[in-house]
Amino acid sequence: MSRAQLTADTAKAFALAGNATLTLESLKTGAHFTYKVSKKEGADFFFVSVLSGPDNTSDYSYIGCLPAGRRFVPKKGRTPPPSAKGFDFFWRALTTGRVPSTLAVWHEGRCGRCSRKLTVPESIESGIGPVCAGR
């Protein structure tokens, strides 16, 4: 699989493609979290979940949402976990058009919209396949 680092320009488009899996890595501590950002058809908000178990395809726990891609809203209830705080930090920085130099944003070589394996170099760089990019 082609793992690729996203820039500030491509990270937001990738995250809001509708079916994105991305990993945020702290370059200071080495800590990382893997998130799914998905949109149900017809909805005007995105669900944000974090990988919480050993199965990379099904062990995700809901941590909050992005109403129409705006400000991250953590799940109501107790104090947000570090994973929710990490996503909020990332999203706030992204809305200013930058990714902090202490943070790496990765995708796992699959289209952020349809989840097909990416094979075209430009698509690997952006995280969105050529067919989905045209939509």
Backbone as a ProteinNet text record, in pm:
[ID]
protein_1_A
[PRIMARY]
MSRAQLTADTAKAFALAGNATLTLESLKTGAHFTYKVSKKEGADFFFVSVLSGPDNTSDYSYIGCLPAGRRFVPKKGRTPPPSAKGFDFFWRALTTGRVPSTLAVWHEGRCGRCSRKLTVPESIESGIGPVCAGR
[TERTIARY]
84.4	0	88.6	48.2	126.1	83.7	163.2	135.9	196.7	122.6	173.5	138.2	228.3	206.4	129.6	32.2	-50.3	-0.8	-16.3	16.7	-109.4	-94.7	-211.2	-311.1	-258.7	-346.6	-432.9	-376.5	-449.8	-519.8	-475.9	-530.8	-678.4	-719.5	-859.6	-950.1	-910.8	-990.7	-1000.3	-890	-890.2	-983.3	-970.3	-1052.1	-1201.3	-1237	-1377.9	-1426.2	-1349.2	-1388.8	-1510.2	-1533	-1652.4	-1626.9	-1505.3	-1475	-1324.6	-1269.4	-1124.5	-1075.3	-959.6	-887	-751.7	-721.3	-595	-530.9	-399.4	-324.3	-252.4	-266.7	-195.7	-83.4	38.1	155.1	225.4	247.5	323.9	471.7	536.5	678.8	762.2	699.9	767.4	774	658.7	649.1	643.7	608.4	591.5	453.2	370.7	234.1	154.6	62.6	-19.8	-158.2	-254.6	-392.4	-438.1	-517.5	-574.8	-724.8	-772.9	-912.4	-982.6	-1113.7	-1201.6	-1290.7	-1300.4	-1390.5	-1486.2	-1611.9	-1708	-1833.9	-1899.5	-2023	-2129.5	-2242.2	-2356.3	-2417.7	-2462.8	-2522.3	-2641.3	-2644.1	-2753.1	-2733.2	-2635.8	-2611	-2526.8	-2537.6	-2456.2	-2347.3	-2309.2	-2201	-2121.4	-2001.9	-1910.6	-1893.5	-1888.2	-1861.4	-1711.4	-1656	-1514.2	-1500.9	-1426	-1402	-1252.7	-1208.6	-1067.1	-1047.9	-938	-904.7	-880.5	-955.3	-948.8	-919.1	-891.5	-862.4	-768.6	-742.8	-644	-690.3	-820.7	-870.5	-878.8	-791.9	-784	-904.9	-998.1	-1114.6	-1243	-1251	-1378.5	-1370.3	-1252.9	-1242	-1226.1	-1328.4	-1327.4	-1435.3	-1405.5	-1500.3	-1529.7	-1657.2	-1702.3	-1648.5	-1590.4	-1540.5	-1600.3	-1669.8	-1729.8	-1769.1	-1803.3	-1846.3	-1796.7	-1804.8	-1771.8	-1897.4	-1974.3	-2092.6	-2051.4	-2088.1	-2056.7	-1908.3	-1822.8	-1679.5	-1626.6	-1707.6	-1662.7	-1587	-1615.8	-1545.4	-1576.8	-1474.4	-1490.9	-1569.9	-1673.1	-1755.6	-1735.7	-1666.3	-1643.5	-1773.9	-1772.3	-1885.8	-1921.4	-2050.3	-2095.2	-2072	-2058.7	-2041	-1915.6	-1834.2	-1713.4	-1607.8	-1496.6	-1384.8	-1337.8	-1315	-1270.8	-1139.3	-1126.6	-1002.2	-890.7	-765.3	-653.5	-671.8	-735.1	-755.7	-847.1	-950.4	-1040	-967.7	-885.9	-808.9	-709.3	-649.8	-555.4	-623.1	-741.8	-813.1	-854.3	-900.2	-939.8	-820.7	-703.8	-581.8	-550.6	-556.1	-531.4	-632.7	-760.5	-864.2	-857.2	-831.7	-818.9	-702.3	-590.3	-474.4	-506.5	-577.7	-610.4	-701.3	-790.5	-880	-805	-682.8	-600.4	-511.5	-524	-448.5	-309	-285.8	-152.1	-161.7	-58	-39.7	82.9	73.1	189.1	311.5	428.6	552.4	579.4	509.1	527.2	429.1	352.2	249.2	262.8	258.9	257	117.7	64	-68.4	-48.2	-94.6	-74.7	-207.7	-211.4	-323.2	-264.1	-347.9	-301	-310.2	-303	-298.3	-432	-539.5	-674.6	-745.2	-829.4	-903.9	-989.2	-986.1	-1064.4	-1213.4	-1254.9	-1397.8	-1452.6	-1384.4	-1439.4	-1359.4	-1245.5	-1158.2	-1086.4	-1086.6	-1009.8	-861	-779.4	-635.2	-589.5	-502.5	-450.4	-325.3	-318.1	-203.4	-137.7	-208.4	-155.2	-77	48.4	129.1	60	-8.4	-76.8	-187.9	-254.1	-360.3	-303.5	-190.7	-126.3	-87.8	-41.3	-2.8	-122	-236.6	-353.5	-446.1	-440.5	-528.5	-664.3	-685.9	-814.5	-787	-854.6	-834.3	-882.3	-836.6	-870.6	-1019.1	-1089.5	-1233.6	-1307.1	-1272.9	-1338.7	-1302.4	-1182.5	-1140.3	-1222.8	-1270.8	-1352.3	-1496.8	-1535.5	-1675.5	-1693.5
-117.2	0	123.1	228.5	350.8	448.7	459.5	553.9	687	796.3	926.1	1032.9	1130	1242	1350	1409.9	1514.6	1652.3	1749	1888.1	1958	2080.1	2157.6	2175	2192.3	2212.4	2090.4	1972	1850.2	1784.7	1812.6	1745.2	1774.8	1899	1934.1	1870.8	1879.4	1817.8	1667.3	1605.3	1461.4	1427.7	1499.7	1471.1	1485.6	1579.3	1604.7	1534.8	1438	1366.9	1277	1234.4	1156.3	1019.2	966.4	832.7	820.7	918.1	928.2	857.2	793.8	740.2	809.9	878.4	950.2	928.7	939.3	924	1054.6	1101.3	1219.4	1172.3	1221.4	1180.5	1303.8	1304.3	1410.9	1387	1483.5	1470.3	1498.5	1554.6	1578	1450.1	1383.8	1269.7	1134.3	1133.9	1007.8	947.8	1008.3	959.3	977	885.1	895.9	838.9	889.9	841.1	827.8	725.4	704.9	732.7	814.8	860	820.8	802.3	792	914.4	982.2	1096.4	1058.2	1035.4	986.4	1071.4	1068.6	1143.8	1050	1050.8	973.6	1050	977.5	1043	1128.1	1251.3	1343	1420.8	1382.7	1453.8	1577.9	1676.5	1796.9	1804.9	1690.1	1685.7	1557.2	1555.3	1442.4	1380.3	1247.4	1175.3	1153.9	1174.4	1151.7	1039.8	935	821.1	796.3	733.9	704.8	553.9	505.7	363.8	331.7	234.3	205.7	60.2	-18.9	-160.2	-213.2	-344.8	-402.3	-419.1	-416.5	-437.4	-302.6	-281.6	-153.2	-120.7	-213.2	-184.9	-167	-220.2	-211.7	-160	-147.7	-106	45.9	118.5	263.8	307.7	410.4	465.2	610	644.2	779.8	878.3	991.6	1093.1	1231.9	1252.9	1383.3	1400.1	1523.9	1549	1684.7	1700.7	1826.3	1872	1965.4	2013.8	2087.3	2032.6	2089.1	2124.9	2047.7	2068.7	2188.6	2244.1	2361.4	2316.6	2373.3	2347	2206	2136	2002.5	2011.6	1926.9	1923.3	1786.8	1782.9	1654.2	1592.7	1461.3	1387	1444.2	1461.6	1518.1	1417.7	1471.8	1386	1421.8	1323.7	1342.7	1426.5	1447.9	1521.7	1451.3	1526.5	1462.2	1386.8	1268.3	1192	1260.1	1220.3	1279.7	1272	1165.5	1152	1262.4	1300.5	1408.3	1542.5	1561.5	1685.5	1696.3	1583.3	1582	1618.9	1563.4	1596	1742.4	1792.3	1932.9	2024.8	1992.8	2070.2	2072.1	1954.9	1941.8	2024.3	2010.9	2078.1	2229.7	2277	2422.4	2478.2	2408.1	2451.5	2449.1	2345.4	2331.1	2443	2491.3	2599	2730.3	2739.9	2857.8	2836.5	2719	2691.3	2636.3	2579.7	2524.9	2396.6	2318.3	2203.6	2237.6	2231.5	2265.9	2182.7	2243.2	2173.5	2054.8	2046.8	1935.9	1821.7	1830.7	1731.8	1677.8	1546.9	1483.6	1425.3	1443.1	1392.2	1290.3	1167.6	1057.3	999.7	952.8	869.1	733.4	633.7	495.9	441.7	530.5	485.4	449.4	496.3	471.7	604.5	610.6	731.8	772.2	900.2	951.4	953	928	928.6	787.3	705.4	573.1	457.5	486.1	386.6	292.1	320.6	237.5	265.2	165.1	181	285.4	376.5	480.9	431.7	456	410.2	521.8	630.1	741.6	832.7	867.4	947.8	1075	1148.5	1269.5	1237.2	1123.6	1081.8	1039.2	972	931.6	1056.3	1158.2	1282.4	1352.8	1354.3	1426.6	1340.2	1208.6	1119.2	1099.5	1153.9	1140.9	1095.9	989.1	932.8	1025.6	1001.4	1090.8	1094.9	983.8	983	1062.9	1039	1110.6	1258.6	1292.6	1432.5	1510.6	1441.8	1506.9	1527.9	1476.6	1490.9	1613
0	0	0	-65.3	-75.8	32.5	136.2	243.6	203	221.6	179.3	281.4	293.3	382.7	308	376.3	315.9	358.4	269.6	299.7	349.6	395.8	439.8	325.8	204	88.6	59.6	77.5	42.2	161.1	283.8	401.5	422.8	407.4	430.5	325.3	198.6	91.6	112.5	152.5	177.5	293.2	405.1	523.4	494.1	408.3	378.3	251.6	202.2	80.4	103.7	227.5	257.6	316.3	299.3	350.9	376.6	448.1	465	590.7	578.6	693.3	694	804.2	813	948.8	952.7	1075.8	1105	1229.7	1275.7	1366.4	1339.5	1416.7	1472.7	1604.3	1666.6	1638.7	1576.7	1548.2	1672.8	1777.5	1904.9	1987.7	2001.4	2093.2	2023.9	1895.2	1823.8	1842.2	1927.3	1948.5	1818.9	1793.1	1672.3	1697.2	1622.5	1624.1	1479.7	1453.4	1320.8	1329.5	1237.6	1238.4	1108.9	1120.7	1004.3	1007.7	893.8	879.3	767.7	804.7	705.4	704.2	589.6	571	520	585.4	536.2	419.9	318.9	201.7	244.6	199.2	229.7	359.6	441.4	567.4	540.9	629.2	613.1	720.9	775	872.6	855.6	913.6	905	1043.1	1049.3	1173.1	1184.6	1304.2	1328.6	1430.8	1393.9	1482.2	1490	1598.9	1617.7	1629.3	1575	1585.2	1731.9	1784.3	1927.7	1959.2	1858.2	1880	1774	1776.8	1685.4	1540.5	1514.4	1378.5	1306.5	1209.6	1140.4	1054.6	1041	957.7	1037.2	1159	1229.8	1373.4	1430.5	1570.3	1584.1	1542.9	1553.6	1650.8	1731.5	1828.4	1792.4	1794.1	1761.8	1865.9	1819.8	1913.3	1889.2	1777.5	1751.6	1606.6	1571.4	1433.8	1385.2	1254.9	1187.6	1114.3	1171.2	1100.1	972.6	858.7	726.4	714.7	781.2	770.6	846.5	936.6	1012.5	1137.8	1252.4	1378.2	1430	1478.3	1535.2	1665.8	1679.1	1799.4	1865	1981.8	2047.8	2098	2113.1	2167.4	2304.6	2329.7	2457.3	2570.3	2688.3	2805.5	2880.6	2900.6	2981.7	2908.9	2977.2	2919	2791.8	2683.9	2559.1	2578.4	2518.6	2528.6	2449.2	2471.9	2397	2245	2197.8	2053.1	1999.7	2076.2	2034.2	2040.5	2143.3	2154.2	2039.2	2002	1890.2	1759.1	1734.6	1611.2	1610.9	1725.4	1735.4	1706.6	1760.1	1735.1	1585.4	1523.7	1380.3	1300.4	1332.2	1253.8	1268.6	1389.8	1409.8	1327.7	1327.2	1248.6	1099.9	1056.8	915	866	950.6	909.8	888.9	938.9	913.4	790.9	727.9	606.4	628.7	746.3	772.1	854.2	847.2	935.5	1019	1152	1235.2	1196.8	1210	1173.8	1265.1	1377.1	1470.9	1445.2	1336.7	1308.6	1166.4	1153	1020.8	998.4	878.1	841.6	730.6	754.7	660.6	615	491.7	447.1	411.5	401.6	385.9	244.1	144.5	5.9	-54.7	8.1	-43	-62.8	-163.6	-194.5	-74.3	-41.5	70	45	-78	-110.2	-128.5	-208.5	-242.2	-181.9	-123.2	-57.6	-153.2	-282.8	-375.4	-358.5	-388	-379.2	-480.1	-436.6	-524.5	-594.9	-726.1	-804.4	-884.9	-910.8	-987.5	-891.6	-923.9	-830.7	-779.3	-864.7	-821.4	-721.9	-741.3	-650.4	-516.1	-517.9	-392.5	-313.6	-383	-316.3	-254.1	-322.9	-273	-189	-206.1	-131.1	-195.3	-313.5	-382.8	-525.6	-568.2	-700.3	-810.9	-935.3	-1046	-1077.1	-1064.9	-1092.8	-985.8	-856.9	-747.1	-745.2	-787.3	-791.7	-893.1	-997.1	-1099.1	-1058.2	-943.2	-897.2	-812.8
[MASK]
+++++++++++++++++++++++++++++++++++++++++++++++++++++++++++++++++++++++++++++++++++++++++++++++++++++++++++++++++++++++++++++++++++++++

